Amino acid sequence: MVLSAAMLLDHLGYDDEGDRVRAAVESVLESGPKTPDLGGDAGTEVVTDAVVDEL
């Protein structure tokens, strides 16, 4: 869902902001908390907070 927001930012002409969102998600996927579907045990709120912290 967060990456969909990045796509919306791109569509609206906010390419740099979309890139920042994508980079934040990638960073969390590499070294941050993960939800159970990705092998972790964090809830979506924890993962969302980590992405926001990266921004």
Distance bins in CASP14 RR format, pairs under 12 A and 6 or more apart:
PFRMAT RR
TARGET T0000
AUTHOR 0000-0000-0000
RMODE 2
METHOD distances of the structure
MODEL  1
1 7 0 0 0 0 0 1 0 0 0 0 0
1 8 0 0 0 0 0 1 0 0 0 0 0
1 21 0 0 0 0 0 1 0 0 0 0 0
1 25 0 0 0 0 0 1 0 0 0 0 0
1 44 0 0 0 0 1 0 0 0 0 0 0
1 47 0 0 0 0 0 1 0 0 0 0 0
1 48 0 0 0 0 1 0 0 0 0 0 0
1 51 0 0 0 0 0 1 0 0 0 0 0
2 8 0 0 0 0 0 1 0 0 0 0 0
2 9 0 0 0 0 0 1 0 0 0 0 0
2 18 0 0 0 0 0 1 0 0 0 0 0
2 20 0 0 0 0 0 1 0 0 0 0 0
2 21 1 0 0 1 0 0 0 0 0 0 0
2 22 0 0 0 0 1 0 0 0 0 0 0
2 23 0 0 0 0 0 1 0 0 0 0 0
2 24 0 0 0 0 1 0 0 0 0 0 0
2 25 1 0 1 0 0 0 0 0 0 0 0
2 26 0 0 0 0 0 1 0 0 0 0 0
2 28 0 0 0 0 1 0 0 0 0 0 0
2 29 0 0 0 0 0 1 0 0 0 0 0
2 44 0 0 0 0 0 1 0 0 0 0 0
2 47 0 0 0 0 1 0 0 0 0 0 0
2 48 1 0 0 1 0 0 0 0 0 0 0
2 49 0 0 0 0 0 1 0 0 0 0 0
2 50 0 0 0 0 0 1 0 0 0 0 0
2 51 1 0 0 1 0 0 0 0 0 0 0
2 52 0 0 0 0 1 0 0 0 0 0 0
2 54 0 0 0 0 0 1 0 0 0 0 0
2 55 0 0 0 0 0 1 0 0 0 0 0
3 9 0 0 0 0 0 1 0 0 0 0 0
3 10 0 0 0 0 0 1 0 0 0 0 0
3 18 0 0 0 0 1 0 0 0 0 0 0
3 19 0 0 0 0 0 1 0 0 0 0 0
3 21 1 0 0 1 0 0 0 0 0 0 0
3 22 1 0 0 1 0 0 0 0 0 0 0
3 23 0 0 0 0 0 1 0 0 0 0 0
3 24 0 0 0 0 0 1 0 0 0 0 0
3 25 1 0 0 1 0 0 0 0 0 0 0
3 26 0 0 0 0 1 0 0 0 0 0 0
3 28 0 0 0 0 0 1 0 0 0 0 0
3 29 0 0 0 0 0 1 0 0 0 0 0
3 51 0 0 0 0 0 1 0 0 0 0 0
4 10 0 0 0 0 0 1 0 0 0 0 0
4 11 0 0 0 0 0 1 0 0 0 0 0
4 18 0 0 0 0 0 1 0 0 0 0 0
4 21 0 0 0 0 1 0 0 0 0 0 0
4 22 0 0 0 0 0 1 0 0 0 0 0
4 25 0 0 0 0 0 1 0 0 0 0 0
5 11 0 0 0 0 0 1 0 0 0 0 0
5 12 0 0 0 0 0 1 0 0 0 0 0
5 14 0 0 0 0 0 1 0 0 0 0 0
5 17 0 0 0 0 1 0 0 0 0 0 0
5 18 0 0 0 0 1 0 0 0 0 0 0
5 20 0 0 0 0 0 1 0 0 0 0 0
5 21 1 0 0 1 0 0 0 0 0 0 0
5 22 0 0 0 0 1 0 0 0 0 0 0
5 24 0 0 0 0 0 1 0 0 0 0 0
5 25 0 0 0 0 1 0 0 0 0 0 0
5 48 0 0 0 0 0 1 0 0 0 0 0
5 51 0 0 0 0 0 1 0 0 0 0 0
5 52 0 0 0 0 0 1 0 0 0 0 0
5 55 0 0 0 0 0 1 0 0 0 0 0
6 12 0 0 0 0 0 1 0 0 0 0 0
6 13 0 0 0 0 0 1 0 0 0 0 0
6 14 0 0 0 0 1 0 0 0 0 0 0
6 15 0 0 0 0 1 0 0 0 0 0 0
6 16 0 0 0 0 0 1 0 0 0 0 0
6 17 0 0 0 0 1 0 0 0 0 0 0
6 18 1 0 1 0 0 0 0 0 0 0 0
6 19 1 0 0 1 0 0 0 0 0 0 0
6 20 0 0 0 0 1 0 0 0 0 0 0
6 21 1 0 1 0 0 0 0 0 0 0 0
6 22 1 0 1 0 0 0 0 0 0 0 0
6 23 0 0 0 0 1 0 0 0 0 0 0
6 24 0 0 0 0 1 0 0 0 0 0 0
6 25 1 0 0 1 0 0 0 0 0 0 0
6 26 0 0 0 0 0 1 0 0 0 0 0
6 51 0 0 0 0 0 1 0 0 0 0 0
6 55 0 0 0 0 0 1 0 0 0 0 0
7 13 0 0 0 0 0 1 0 0 0 0 0
7 14 0 0 0 0 0 1 0 0 0 0 0
7 15 0 0 0 0 0 1 0 0 0 0 0
7 17 0 0 0 0 0 1 0 0 0 0 0
7 18 1 0 0 1 0 0 0 0 0 0 0
7 19 0 0 0 0 0 1 0 0 0 0 0
7 21 0 0 0 0 1 0 0 0 0 0 0
7 22 0 0 0 0 1 0 0 0 0 0 0
7 25 0 0 0 0 0 1 0 0 0 0 0
8 14 0 0 0 0 1 0 0 0 0 0 0
8 15 0 0 0 0 0 1 0 0 0 0 0
8 17 0 0 0 0 1 0 0 0 0 0 0
8 18 0 0 0 0 1 0 0 0 0 0 0
8 21 0 0 0 0 1 0 0 0 0 0 0
9 15 1 0 0 1 0 0 0 0 0 0 0
9 16 0 0 0 0 1 0 0 0 0 0 0
9 17 1 0 1 0 0 0 0 0 0 0 0
9 18 1 0 1 0 0 0 0 0 0 0 0
9 19 0 0 0 0 1 0 0 0 0 0 0
9 20 0 0 0 0 1 0 0 0 0 0 0
9 21 1 0 0 1 0 0 0 0 0 0 0
9 22 0 0 0 0 1 0 0 0 0 0 0
9 55 0 0 0 0 0 1 0 0 0 0 0
10 16 0 0 0 0 1 0 0 0 0 0 0
10 17 0 0 0 0 1 0 0 0 0 0 0
10 18 1 0 1 0 0 0 0 0 0 0 0
10 19 0 0 0 0 1 0 0 0 0 0 0
10 20 0 0 0 0 0 1 0 0 0 0 0
10 21 0 0 0 0 1 0 0 0 0 0 0
10 22 0 0 0 0 1 0 0 0 0 0 0
11 17 0 0 0 0 0 1 0 0 0 0 0
11 18 0 0 0 0 1 0 0 0 0 0 0
12 18 0 0 0 0 1 0 0 0 0 0 0
13 19 0 0 0 0 0 1 0 0 0 0 0
14 20 0 0 0 0 1 0 0 0 0 0 0
14 21 0 0 0 0 1 0 0 0 0 0 0
15 21 0 0 0 0 0 1 0 0 0 0 0
15 22 0 0 0 0 0 1 0 0 0 0 0
16 22 0 0 0 0 0 1 0 0 0 0 0
16 23 0 0 0 0 0 1 0 0 0 0 0
17 23 0 0 0 0 0 1 0 0 0 0 0
17 24 0 0 0 0 0 1 0 0 0 0 0
17 55 0 0 0 0 1 0 0 0 0 0 0
18 24 0 0 0 0 1 0 0 0 0 0 0
18 25 0 0 0 0 0 1 0 0 0 0 0
18 26 0 0 0 0 0 1 0 0 0 0 0
18 55 0 0 0 0 0 1 0 0 0 0 0
19 25 0 0 0 0 0 1 0 0 0 0 0
19 26 0 0 0 0 0 1 0 0 0 0 0
19 55 0 0 0 0 0 1 0 0 0 0 0
20 26 0 0 0 0 0 1 0 0 0 0 0
20 27 0 0 0 0 0 1 0 0 0 0 0
20 51 0 0 0 0 0 1 0 0 0 0 0
20 52 0 0 0 0 0 1 0 0 0 0 0
20 54 0 0 0 0 1 0 0 0 0 0 0
20 55 1 0 0 1 0 0 0 0 0 0 0
21 27 0 0 0 0 0 1 0 0 0 0 0
21 28 0 0 0 0 0 1 0 0 0 0 0
21 51 1 0 0 1 0 0 0 0 0 0 0
21 52 0 0 0 0 0 1 0 0 0 0 0
21 54 0 0 0 0 1 0 0 0 0 0 0
21 55 1 0 0 1 0 0 0 0 0 0 0
22 28 0 0 0 0 0 1 0 0 0 0 0
22 29 0 0 0 0 0 1 0 0 0 0 0
22 51 0 0 0 0 0 1 0 0 0 0 0
22 54 0 0 0 0 0 1 0 0 0 0 0
22 55 0 0 0 0 0 1 0 0 0 0 0
23 29 0 0 0 0 0 1 0 0 0 0 0
23 30 0 0 0 0 0 1 0 0 0 0 0
23 51 0 0 0 0 0 1 0 0 0 0 0
23 54 1 0 0 1 0 0 0 0 0 0 0
23 55 0 0 0 0 1 0 0 0 0 0 0
24 30 0 0 0 0 0 1 0 0 0 0 0
24 31 0 0 0 0 0 1 0 0 0 0 0
24 32 0 0 0 0 0 1 0 0 0 0 0
24 47 0 0 0 0 0 1 0 0 0 0 0
24 48 0 0 0 0 0 1 0 0 0 0 0
24 49 0 0 0 0 0 1 0 0 0 0 0
24 50 0 0 0 0 1 0 0 0 0 0 0
24 51 1 0 1 0 0 0 0 0 0 0 0
24 52 1 0 0 1 0 0 0 0 0 0 0
24 53 0 0 0 0 1 0 0 0 0 0 0
24 54 1 1 0 0 0 0 0 0 0 0 0
24 55 1 0 1 0 0 0 0 0 0 0 0
25 32 0 0 0 0 0 1 0 0 0 0 0
25 34 0 0 0 0 0 1 0 0 0 0 0
25 38 0 0 0 0 0 1 0 0 0 0 0
25 47 0 0 0 0 1 0 0 0 0 0 0
25 48 0 0 0 0 0 1 0 0 0 0 0
25 50 0 0 0 0 1 0 0 0 0 0 0
25 51 1 0 1 0 0 0 0 0 0 0 0
25 52 0 0 0 0 0 1 0 0 0 0 0
25 54 0 0 0 0 1 0 0 0 0 0 0
25 55 0 0 0 0 1 0 0 0 0 0 0
26 32 0 0 0 0 0 1 0 0 0 0 0
26 50 0 0 0 0 0 1 0 0 0 0 0
26 51 0 0 0 0 1 0 0 0 0 0 0
26 54 0 0 0 0 1 0 0 0 0 0 0
27 33 0 0 0 0 0 1 0 0 0 0 0
27 47 0 0 0 0 0 1 0 0 0 0 0
27 50 0 0 0 0 1 0 0 0 0 0 0
27 51 0 0 0 0 1 0 0 0 0 0 0
27 52 0 0 0 0 0 1 0 0 0 0 0
27 53 0 0 0 0 1 0 0 0 0 0 0
27 54 1 0 1 0 0 0 0 0 0 0 0
27 55 0 0 0 0 1 0 0 0 0 0 0
28 34 0 0 0 0 1 0 0 0 0 0 0
28 35 0 0 0 0 0 1 0 0 0 0 0
28 38 0 0 0 0 0 1 0 0 0 0 0
28 42 0 0 0 0 1 0 0 0 0 0 0
28 44 0 0 0 0 0 1 0 0 0 0 0
28 46 0 0 0 0 0 1 0 0 0 0 0
28 47 1 0 0 1 0 0 0 0 0 0 0
28 48 0 0 0 0 1 0 0 0 0 0 0
28 49 0 0 0 0 1 0 0 0 0 0 0
28 50 1 0 1 0 0 0 0 0 0 0 0
28 51 1 0 1 0 0 0 0 0 0 0 0
28 52 0 0 0 0 1 0 0 0 0 0 0
28 53 0 0 0 0 1 0 0 0 0 0 0
28 54 1 0 0 1 0 0 0 0 0 0 0
28 55 0 0 0 0 0 1 0 0 0 0 0
29 35 0 0 0 0 0 1 0 0 0 0 0
29 37 0 0 0 0 0 1 0 0 0 0 0
29 38 1 0 0 1 0 0 0 0 0 0 0
29 39 0 0 0 0 0 1 0 0 0 0 0
29 40 0 0 0 0 0 1 0 0 0 0 0
29 42 0 0 0 0 0 1 0 0 0 0 0
29 47 0 0 0 0 1 0 0 0 0 0 0
29 50 0 0 0 0 1 0 0 0 0 0 0
29 51 0 0 0 0 1 0 0 0 0 0 0
29 54 0 0 0 0 0 1 0 0 0 0 0
30 38 0 0 0 0 0 1 0 0 0 0 0
30 50 0 0 0 0 0 1 0 0 0 0 0
30 54 0 0 0 0 0 1 0 0 0 0 0
31 50 0 0 0 0 1 0 0 0 0 0 0
31 54 0 0 0 0 0 1 0 0 0 0 0
32 38 0 0 0 0 0 1 0 0 0 0 0
32 39 0 0 0 0 0 1 0 0 0 0 0
32 40 0 0 0 0 1 0 0 0 0 0 0
32 42 0 0 0 0 1 0 0 0 0 0 0
32 46 0 0 0 0 1 0 0 0 0 0 0
32 47 1 0 0 1 0 0 0 0 0 0 0
32 48 0 0 0 0 0 1 0 0 0 0 0
32 49 0 0 0 0 0 1 0 0 0 0 0
32 50 1 0 1 0 0 0 0 0 0 0 0
32 51 0 0 0 0 1 0 0 0 0 0 0
32 53 0 0 0 0 1 0 0 0 0 0 0
32 54 0 0 0 0 1 0 0 0 0 0 0
33 39 0 0 0 0 0 1 0 0 0 0 0
33 40 1 0 0 1 0 0 0 0 0 0 0
33 41 0 0 0 0 1 0 0 0 0 0 0
33 42 1 1 0 0 0 0 0 0 0 0 0
33 43 1 0 0 1 0 0 0 0 0 0 0
33 44 0 0 0 0 0 1 0 0 0 0 0
33 45 0 0 0 0 0 1 0 0 0 0 0
33 46 1 0 1 0 0 0 0 0 0 0 0
33 47 1 0 1 0 0 0 0 0 0 0 0
33 48 0 0 0 0 1 0 0 0 0 0 0
33 49 0 0 0 0 1 0 0 0 0 0 0
33 50 1 0 1 0 0 0 0 0 0 0 0
33 51 0 0 0 0 1 0 0 0 0 0 0
33 53 0 0 0 0 0 1 0 0 0 0 0
33 54 0 0 0 0 0 1 0 0 0 0 0
34 40 1 1 0 0 0 0 0 0 0 0 0
34 41 1 0 0 1 0 0 0 0 0 0 0
34 42 1 0 0 1 0 0 0 0 0 0 0
34 43 0 0 0 0 1 0 0 0 0 0 0
34 44 0 0 0 0 0 1 0 0 0 0 0
34 46 0 0 0 0 1 0 0 0 0 0 0
34 47 1 0 0 1 0 0 0 0 0 0 0
34 50 0 0 0 0 1 0 0 0 0 0 0
34 51 0 0 0 0 0 1 0 0 0 0 0
35 41 0 0 0 0 1 0 0 0 0 0 0
35 42 1 0 1 0 0 0 0 0 0 0 0
35 43 1 0 1 0 0 0 0 0 0 0 0
35 44 1 0 0 1 0 0 0 0 0 0 0
35 45 0 0 0 0 0 1 0 0 0 0 0
35 46 0 0 0 0 1 0 0 0 0 0 0
35 47 1 0 1 0 0 0 0 0 0 0 0
35 48 0 0 0 0 0 1 0 0 0 0 0
35 50 0 0 0 0 0 1 0 0 0 0 0
35 51 0 0 0 0 0 1 0 0 0 0 0
36 42 0 0 0 0 1 0 0 0 0 0 0
36 43 1 0 0 1 0 0 0 0 0 0 0
36 44 0 0 0 0 0 1 0 0 0 0 0
36 46 0 0 0 0 0 1 0 0 0 0 0
36 47 0 0 0 0 0 1 0 0 0 0 0
37 43 0 0 0 0 0 1 0 0 0 0 0
37 44 0 0 0 0 0 1 0 0 0 0 0
37 47 0 0 0 0 0 1 0 0 0 0 0
38 44 0 0 0 0 0 1 0 0 0 0 0
38 47 0 0 0 0 1 0 0 0 0 0 0
39 47 0 0 0 0 0 1 0 0 0 0 0
40 46 0 0 0 0 0 1 0 0 0 0 0
40 47 0 0 0 0 1 0 0 0 0 0 0
41 47 0 0 0 0 0 1 0 0 0 0 0
42 48 0 0 0 0 1 0 0 0 0 0 0
42 49 0 0 0 0 1 0 0 0 0 0 0
42 50 0 0 0 0 1 0 0 0 0 0 0
42 51 0 0 0 0 0 1 0 0 0 0 0
43 49 0 0 0 0 1 0 0 0 0 0 0
43 50 0 0 0 0 0 1 0 0 0 0 0
44 50 0 0 0 0 0 1 0 0 0 0 0
44 51 0 0 0 0 0 1 0 0 0 0 0
45 51 0 0 0 0 0 1 0 0 0 0 0
45 52 0 0 0 0 0 1 0 0 0 0 0
46 52 0 0 0 0 0 1 0 0 0 0 0
46 53 0 0 0 0 0 1 0 0 0 0 0
47 53 0 0 0 0 0 1 0 0 0 0 0
47 54 0 0 0 0 0 1 0 0 0 0 0
48 54 0 0 0 0 0 1 0 0 0 0 0
48 55 0 0 0 0 0 1 0 0 0 0 0
49 55 0 0 0 0 0 1 0 0 0 0 0
END
